[in-house]
């Protein structure tokens, strides 16, 4: 994979000073996953180009030689050594870190000078989304062009490649260009080569400072940069939204950031509180995802049994890692079950629990399958308490980057208004002999309600 940066104008060999890399010799850098090389394919007073080349060993990736915690990072057949992904962003940070920070000891006056720069990134995976590159880079003032090739000229029926060669040109500071590339390259890809923590939010905010908060695609950028982890993305977006506030002192903004609690955290806290207040001693987390609610329930002494269910095996594997199942204390492990299963098919393993939780699950199921889920949960499993959360479609109008009638997540099959959710809860209560209390989660808009709506169902005593 390769990145080139070209400076056109006068005295363009100054690019070497800004990058802290001598144009007269090639340089090699050791990375944890391979090697990086910096060299200059062309050097003159009018035009100078620096190239960053990565050499990744796919065998090392697959075998886990590079420090992965649980075996290899990737399968033997993968695109990681050949496509520009998070590996490239990490290399930019390591090799050009001083330039990214806007530091140049020998010619400090150049740091804040906008230069005529062109960057070309090869083999970015956009999966055929022709508009993605333009939506990401044009708001930053770049001229954007892309080139896509067919997969194989001998087999035209295979179609076009999911990769593009991207060229962006503009008059910008070099430090800004590098930070833009650092953030944007992973946005094109689904998979980062390292494990996530809250540090990733800080990286995004640090490298996006001064431009990301005003970008029209900031929510998409945060969501995709953070590998579609909704909790992390929501935290980042909350901070970015706070940074948009004008007319307030920095102290007031800092206080608001401290008080602002990510929506996903509020949602989990609300569901956990309702489960505990119901008096439940056994809880089944239906559609557990990566296991955040399950982890909270395991830490509560009142709860003696927790079962986490998901249709996705990979989600259960992530939950096991999040819960540290391999080194979990015996007393915690004894009260936990992780099982794979579908919520639209009757399953005796779902029965016998005091409380069932479905956190942001309904909207991922086709509407035609909702009646089947109703029977599985409310008729066959029939716990005393069922807690359901789902997005409030009306509140989407508060998200500036969302188009009209669009959904919050590409996997959502639908999103209900408050009235539609109320109609559904009434239907469930009448059909399966429950009562339901509806509550809002998150900041309440006087006209549009809260971003999340929660229904707490309680089974009526049989007469």
Rosetta blueprint (number, residue, H / E / L):
1 X L
2 X E
3 X E
4 X E
5 X E
6 X E
7 X E
8 X E
9 X L
10 X L
11 X L
12 X H
13 X H
14 X H
15 X H
16 X H
17 X H
18 X H
19 X H
20 X L
21 X L
22 X L
23 X L
24 X L
25 X L
26 X L
27 X E
28 X E
29 X E
30 X E
31 X E
32 X L
33 X L
34 X E
35 X E
36 X E
37 X E
38 X E
39 X E
40 X E
41 X E
42 X E
43 X L
44 X L
45 X L
46 X L
47 X E
48 X E
49 X E
50 X E
51 X E
52 X E
53 X E
54 X E
55 X E
56 X E
57 X L
58 X H
59 X H
60 X H
61 X H
62 X H
63 X H
64 X L
65 X L
66 X L
67 X L
68 X L
69 X L
70 X L
71 X L
72 X L
73 X L
74 X L
75 X L
76 X L
77 X L
78 X L
79 X L
80 X L
81 X L
82 X L
83 X L
84 X L
85 X L
86 X H
87 X H
88 X H
89 X H
90 X H
91 X H
92 X H
93 X H
94 X H
95 X H
96 X L
97 X H
98 X H
99 X H
100 X H
101 X L
102 X L
103 X L
104 X L
105 X L
106 X L
107 X L
108 X H
109 X H
110 X H
111 X L
112 X L
113 X L
114 X L
115 X E
116 X E
117 X E
118 X E
119 X E
120 X E
121 X E
122 X E
123 X E
124 X E
125 X E
126 X L
127 X L
128 X L
129 X L
130 X L
131 X L
132 X H
133 X H
134 X H
135 X H
136 X H
137 X H
138 X H
139 X H
140 X H
141 X L
142 X L
143 X E
144 X E
145 X E
146 X E
147 X E
148 X L
149 X L
150 X E
151 X L
152 X L
153 X L
154 X L
155 X L
156 X H
157 X H
158 X H
159 X L
160 X E
161 X L
162 X L
163 X E
164 X E
165 X E
166 X E
167 X E
168 X E
169 X E
170 X E
171 X E
172 X E
173 X L
174 X H
175 X H
176 X H
177 X H
178 X H
179 X H
180 X H
181 X H
182 X H
183 X H
184 X H
185 X H
186 X H
187 X H
188 X L
189 X L
190 X L
191 X L
192 X L
193 X L
194 X L
195 X L
196 X L
197 X L
198 X L
199 X H
200 X H
201 X H
202 X H
203 X H
204 X H
205 X H
206 X H
207 X H
208 X L
209 X L
210 X L
211 X L
212 X H
213 X H
214 X H
215 X L
216 X L
217 X L
218 X H
219 X H
220 X H
221 X H
222 X H
223 X H
224 X H
225 X H
226 X L
227 X L
228 X L
229 X L
230 X H
231 X H
232 X H
233 X H
234 X H
235 X H
236 X H
237 X H
238 X H
239 X H
240 X H
241 X H
242 X H
243 X H
244 X L
245 X L
246 X L
247 X L
248 X L
249 X L
250 X H
251 X H
252 X H
253 X H
254 X H
255 X H
256 X H
257 X H
258 X H
259 X H
260 X L
261 X L
262 X L
263 X H
264 X H
265 X H
266 X H
267 X H
268 X H
269 X H
270 X H
271 X H
272 X H
273 X H
274 X H
275 X H
276 X H
277 X H
278 X L
279 X L
280 X L
281 X L
282 X E
283 X E
284 X E
285 X E
286 X E
287 X L
288 X L
289 X L
290 X L
291 X L
292 X H
293 X H
294 X H
295 X H
296 X H
297 X H
298 X H
299 X L
300 X L
301 X L
302 X L
303 X L
304 X L
305 X E
306 X E
307 X E
308 X E
309 X E
310 X E
311 X L
312 X L
313 X H
314 X H
315 X H
316 X H
317 X H
318 X H
319 X H
320 X H
321 X H
322 X H
323 X L
324 X L
325 X H
326 X H
327 X H
328 X L
329 X L
330 X H
331 X H
332 X H
333 X H
334 X L
335 X L
336 X E
337 X E
338 X E
339 X E
340 X E
341 X L
342 X L
343 X L
344 X L
345 X L
346 X L
347 X L
348 X H
349 X H
350 X H
351 X L
352 X L
353 X L
354 X L
355 X E
356 X E
357 X E
358 X E
359 X E
360 X L
361 X L
362 X H
363 X H
364 X H
365 X L
366 X L
367 X H
368 X H
369 X H
370 X H
371 X H
372 X H
373 X H
374 X H
375 X H
376 X H
377 X H
378 X H
379 X H
380 X H
381 X H
382 X L
383 X L
384 X L
385 X E
386 X E
387 X E
388 X E
389 X E
390 X E
391 X E
392 X E
393 X H
394 X H
395 X H
396 X H
397 X H
398 X H
399 X L
400 X L
401 X L
402 X L
403 X L
404 X L
405 X L
406 X L
407 X L
408 X L
409 X L
410 X L
411 X L
412 X L
413 X L
414 X L
415 X L
416 X E
417 X L
418 X H
419 X H
420 X H
421 X H
422 X H
423 X H
424 X H
425 X H
426 X H
427 X H
428 X H
429 X H
430 X H
431 X H
432 X H
433 X L
434 X E
435 X E
436 X E
437 X E
438 X E
439 X E
440 X E
441 X E
442 X L
443 X L
444 X L
445 X E
446 X L
447 X L
448 X L
449 X E
450 X L
451 X L
452 X E
453 X E
454 X E
455 X E
456 X E
457 X E
458 X E
459 X E
460 X L
461 X L
462 X L
463 X L
